[in-house]
Amino acid sequence: MLLHNVKPMKNKVPAIVFGLLLLATTHLIAFASGQMQDPPPPPPPVKDYFPNTWEDYSFPAGQFRIRFPKKPNETVSTLGKLEVHVVQYKGLIDYRVSYVDYKVVIDDPLKVKEMLQGLKTAALNSIREKGVQVIAEREVVIDRHPGIFVHIEVQAKEVIRVQWIAAGSRLYTISTESRKGSPRELEGKDDFEKVAMGFINSFHVLP
């Protein structure tokens, strides 16, 4: 189904936003609670460290493309009435894209902005007691679609970078998770910033 062919259904927006808030908070809680497997020890300097050598992977069903160090795994699960699609690869860090199609277009820019801010606030509030520090946050625009980016640390041990993009009737979550890096290791001085952002910044919505 083409996103621009979906007509707005304003009476369903509150339920949709609630569902997305649930999805966002569940995702970050899983990271911060250690429910996701710890990434393996850093390998020697190989492809993971050099985003410019990665391959582009396109996902026509999800209408996006992004670069991964190696071929990712794809899974589908449900959260309430939402079908959650996840594309993930675990290497030096955990690289992950998930998306949901809630089949309703929120076409008012102000409402989209409010929704994204609500996602960010709810997600951060859900894990605040775990010792979360916000390192950076900013609004972004990817292929004319609005989004929001947040970089956080959990208990000064884990580093999570997550970007939400609202595109028509879809919400994309592009994220990386890693341990804190060390200045003595390759790309560890800034907690694998180059690697993580090489992944996040390679995300594009297909026309």
NUKOLDREN-571621 format. One record per residue (C-alpha): residue number from 1; residue in one letter; x, y, z. Coordinates in nm, 2 decimals, m for minus. Example, Ala and Ser with C-alpha at 12.3 -4.5 7.8 and 13.67 -1.06 7.14 Angstrom:
# NUKOLDREN-571621
ATOM; 1; A; 1.23; m0.45; 0.78
ATOM; 2; S; 1.37; m0.11; 0.71
***
This chain:
# NUKOLDREN-571621
ATOM; 1; M; 0.00; 0.00; 0.00
ATOM; 2; L; 0.14; 0.34; m0.10
ATOM; 3; L; 0.16; 0.58; 0.19
ATOM; 4; H; 0.02; 0.87; 0.00
ATOM; 5; N; m0.29; 0.68; m0.08
ATOM; 6; V; m0.39; 0.63; 0.28
ATOM; 7; K; m0.65; 0.89; 0.39
ATOM; 8; P; m0.65; 1.05; 0.73
ATOM; 9; M; m0.87; 0.90; 1.00
ATOM; 10; K; m0.85; 1.16; 1.27
ATOM; 11; N; m1.08; 0.98; 1.52
ATOM; 12; K; m0.81; 0.71; 1.55
ATOM; 13; V; m0.52; 0.93; 1.62
ATOM; 14; P; m0.53; 0.92; 2.00
ATOM; 15; A; m0.53; 0.54; 2.00
ATOM; 16; I; m0.24; 0.53; 1.75
ATOM; 17; V; m0.03; 0.77; 1.95
ATOM; 18; F; m0.09; 0.56; 2.26
ATOM; 19; G; 0.03; 0.25; 2.08
ATOM; 20; L; 0.34; 0.43; 1.95
ATOM; 21; L; 0.42; 0.55; 2.30
ATOM; 22; L; 0.39; 0.19; 2.42
ATOM; 23; L; 0.62; 0.08; 2.14
ATOM; 24; A; 0.88; 0.35; 2.21
ATOM; 25; T; 0.89; 0.29; 2.58
ATOM; 26; T; 0.90; m0.09; 2.55
ATOM; 27; H; 1.20; m0.06; 2.31
ATOM; 28; L; 1.41; 0.16; 2.54
ATOM; 29; I; 1.32; m0.03; 2.85
ATOM; 30; A; 1.44; m0.35; 2.69
ATOM; 31; F; 1.78; m0.18; 2.61
ATOM; 32; A; 1.82; m0.02; 2.95
ATOM; 33; S; 1.71; m0.33; 3.15
ATOM; 34; G; 1.96; m0.55; 2.97
ATOM; 35; Q; 1.69; m0.77; 2.81
ATOM; 36; M; 1.88; m0.75; 2.48
ATOM; 37; Q; 2.19; m0.96; 2.46
ATOM; 38; D; 2.51; m0.79; 2.54
ATOM; 39; P; 2.71; m0.72; 2.22
ATOM; 40; P; 3.02; m0.95; 2.17
ATOM; 41; P; 3.37; m0.82; 2.25
ATOM; 42; P; 3.50; m0.59; 1.98
ATOM; 43; P; 3.65; m0.78; 1.69
ATOM; 44; P; 3.99; m0.67; 1.54
ATOM; 45; P; 3.97; m0.37; 1.30
ATOM; 46; V; 3.73; m0.51; 1.04
ATOM; 47; K; 3.43; m0.39; 0.84
ATOM; 48; D; 3.23; m0.29; 1.14
ATOM; 49; Y; 3.46; 0.00; 1.21
ATOM; 50; F; 3.44; 0.15; 0.87
ATOM; 51; P; 3.08; 0.26; 0.77
ATOM; 52; N; 3.20; 0.38; 0.43
ATOM; 53; T; 3.27; 0.01; 0.33
ATOM; 54; W; 2.93; m0.12; 0.43
ATOM; 55; E; 2.66; m0.23; 0.18
ATOM; 56; D; 2.32; m0.07; 0.13
ATOM; 57; Y; 2.03; m0.29; 0.20
ATOM; 58; S; 1.68; m0.21; 0.07
ATOM; 59; F; 1.36; m0.32; 0.22
ATOM; 60; P; 1.07; m0.26; m0.03
ATOM; 61; A; 0.80; m0.38; 0.21
ATOM; 62; G; 0.92; m0.13; 0.47
ATOM; 63; Q; 1.00; 0.14; 0.21
ATOM; 64; F; 1.34; 0.22; 0.34
ATOM; 65; R; 1.71; 0.15; 0.28
ATOM; 66; I; 2.01; 0.16; 0.52
ATOM; 67; R; 2.36; 0.04; 0.55
ATOM; 68; F; 2.47; m0.26; 0.76
ATOM; 69; P; 2.82; m0.41; 0.81
ATOM; 70; K; 2.68; m0.75; 0.72
ATOM; 71; K; 2.34; m0.89; 0.62
ATOM; 72; P; 2.09; m0.83; 0.90
ATOM; 73; N; 1.82; m1.06; 1.03
ATOM; 74; E; 1.45; m0.97; 0.99
ATOM; 75; T; 1.17; m1.06; 1.23
ATOM; 76; V; 0.81; m0.97; 1.28
ATOM; 77; S; 0.62; m0.96; 1.61
ATOM; 78; T; 0.31; m0.80; 1.76
ATOM; 79; L; 0.26; m0.54; 2.03
ATOM; 80; G; m0.11; m0.51; 2.10
ATOM; 81; K; m0.27; m0.45; 1.76
ATOM; 82; L; 0.06; m0.32; 1.61
ATOM; 83; E; 0.27; m0.54; 1.38
ATOM; 84; V; 0.64; m0.46; 1.46
ATOM; 85; H; 0.90; m0.53; 1.19
ATOM; 86; V; 1.26; m0.54; 1.30
ATOM; 87; V; 1.58; m0.56; 1.10
ATOM; 88; Q; 1.89; m0.61; 1.32
ATOM; 89; Y; 2.25; m0.70; 1.31
ATOM; 90; K; 2.48; m0.75; 1.62
ATOM; 91; G; 2.84; m0.69; 1.57
ATOM; 92; L; 3.07; m0.43; 1.73
ATOM; 93; I; 2.75; m0.27; 1.84
ATOM; 94; D; 2.38; m0.35; 1.81
ATOM; 95; Y; 2.23; m0.20; 1.49
ATOM; 96; R; 1.86; m0.20; 1.46
ATOM; 97; V; 1.57; m0.06; 1.26
ATOM; 98; S; 1.21; m0.13; 1.35
ATOM; 99; Y; 0.89; 0.01; 1.20
ATOM; 100; V; 0.52; m0.01; 1.24
ATOM; 101; D; 0.25; 0.08; 0.99
ATOM; 102; Y; m0.05; 0.22; 1.18
ATOM; 103; K; m0.24; 0.28; 0.85
ATOM; 104; V; m0.35; 0.63; 0.94
ATOM; 105; V; m0.17; 0.94; 0.81
ATOM; 106; I; m0.12; 1.22; 1.06
ATOM; 107; D; m0.07; 1.50; 0.80
ATOM; 108; D; m0.07; 1.80; 1.03
ATOM; 109; P; 0.30; 1.90; 1.09
ATOM; 110; L; 0.22; 2.03; 1.44
ATOM; 111; K; 0.05; 1.71; 1.54
ATOM; 112; V; 0.35; 1.51; 1.40
ATOM; 113; K; 0.59; 1.72; 1.60
ATOM; 114; E; 0.38; 1.68; 1.91
ATOM; 115; M; 0.37; 1.31; 1.86
ATOM; 116; L; 0.75; 1.28; 1.82
ATOM; 117; Q; 0.81; 1.49; 2.12
ATOM; 118; G; 0.57; 1.28; 2.31
ATOM; 119; L; 0.75; 0.96; 2.20
ATOM; 120; K; 1.08; 1.10; 2.32
ATOM; 121; T; 0.95; 1.22; 2.66
ATOM; 122; A; 0.76; 0.90; 2.74
ATOM; 123; A; 1.05; 0.68; 2.64
ATOM; 124; L; 1.30; 0.88; 2.85
ATOM; 125; N; 1.06; 0.90; 3.15
ATOM; 126; S; 1.01; 0.52; 3.14
ATOM; 127; I; 1.38; 0.46; 3.21
ATOM; 128; R; 1.47; 0.77; 3.41
ATOM; 129; E; 1.51; 0.58; 3.74
ATOM; 130; K; 1.77; 0.36; 3.57
ATOM; 131; G; 2.02; 0.64; 3.58
ATOM; 132; V; 1.98; 0.79; 3.24
ATOM; 133; Q; 2.18; 1.09; 3.11
ATOM; 134; V; 2.08; 1.27; 2.79
ATOM; 135; I; 2.39; 1.35; 2.60
ATOM; 136; A; 2.23; 1.51; 2.30
ATOM; 137; E; 1.89; 1.55; 2.13
ATOM; 138; R; 1.78; 1.73; 1.82
ATOM; 139; E; 1.50; 1.75; 1.56
ATOM; 140; V; 1.59; 1.60; 1.22
ATOM; 141; V; 1.44; 1.59; 0.87
ATOM; 142; I; 1.51; 1.28; 0.66
ATOM; 143; D; 1.39; 1.28; 0.30
ATOM; 144; R; 1.14; 1.55; 0.39
ATOM; 145; H; 1.01; 1.34; 0.68
ATOM; 146; P; 1.03; 1.48; 1.04
ATOM; 147; G; 1.20; 1.30; 1.32
ATOM; 148; I; 1.38; 1.34; 1.65
ATOM; 149; F; 1.72; 1.20; 1.76
ATOM; 150; V; 1.83; 1.13; 2.12
ATOM; 151; H; 2.17; 1.01; 2.25
ATOM; 152; I; 2.16; 0.88; 2.60
ATOM; 153; E; 2.38; 0.69; 2.85
ATOM; 154; V; 2.24; 0.44; 3.10
ATOM; 155; Q; 2.43; 0.41; 3.43
ATOM; 156; A; 2.74; 0.54; 3.25
ATOM; 157; K; 2.78; 0.19; 3.11
ATOM; 158; E; 2.55; 0.17; 2.81
ATOM; 159; V; 2.52; 0.41; 2.52
ATOM; 160; I; 2.19; 0.43; 2.32
ATOM; 161; R; 2.14; 0.64; 2.01
ATOM; 162; V; 1.79; 0.64; 1.87
ATOM; 163; Q; 1.61; 0.83; 1.60
ATOM; 164; W; 1.24; 0.82; 1.53
ATOM; 165; I; 1.11; 0.92; 1.18
ATOM; 166; A; 0.74; 0.97; 1.10
ATOM; 167; A; 0.67; 0.90; 0.73
ATOM; 168; G; 0.31; 0.90; 0.63
ATOM; 169; S; 0.15; 0.62; 0.82
ATOM; 170; R; 0.47; 0.46; 0.94
ATOM; 171; L; 0.69; 0.52; 1.24
ATOM; 172; Y; 1.06; 0.42; 1.20
ATOM; 173; T; 1.29; 0.37; 1.49
ATOM; 174; I; 1.66; 0.36; 1.40
ATOM; 175; S; 1.89; 0.27; 1.69
ATOM; 176; T; 2.22; 0.16; 1.81
ATOM; 177; E; 2.33; 0.02; 2.15
ATOM; 178; S; 2.68; m0.03; 2.28
ATOM; 179; R; 2.88; m0.04; 2.59
ATOM; 180; K; 3.09; 0.26; 2.69
ATOM; 181; G; 3.41; 0.28; 2.49
ATOM; 182; S; 3.77; 0.33; 2.60
ATOM; 183; P; 4.02; 0.57; 2.45
ATOM; 184; R; 4.26; 0.28; 2.42
ATOM; 185; E; 4.04; 0.10; 2.16
ATOM; 186; L; 3.96; 0.18; 1.80
ATOM; 187; E; 3.67; 0.43; 1.78
ATOM; 188; G; 3.62; 0.39; 2.16
ATOM; 189; K; 3.71; 0.74; 2.26
ATOM; 190; D; 3.37; 0.88; 2.17
ATOM; 191; D; 3.17; 0.56; 2.24
ATOM; 192; F; 3.17; 0.45; 1.88
ATOM; 193; E; 3.01; 0.77; 1.76
ATOM; 194; K; 3.15; 0.73; 1.40
ATOM; 195; V; 3.02; 0.38; 1.37
ATOM; 196; A; 2.68; 0.44; 1.53
ATOM; 197; M; 2.61; 0.76; 1.33
ATOM; 198; G; 2.74; 0.60; 1.01
ATOM; 199; F; 2.45; 0.35; 1.05
ATOM; 200; I; 2.18; 0.60; 1.16
ATOM; 201; N; 2.27; 0.86; 0.90
ATOM; 202; S; 2.25; 0.61; 0.62
ATOM; 203; F; 1.88; 0.56; 0.67
ATOM; 204; H; 1.66; 0.68; 0.38
ATOM; 205; V; 1.29; 0.65; 0.31
ATOM; 206; L; 1.22; 0.50; m0.03
ATOM; 207; P; 0.99; 0.71; m0.26
***
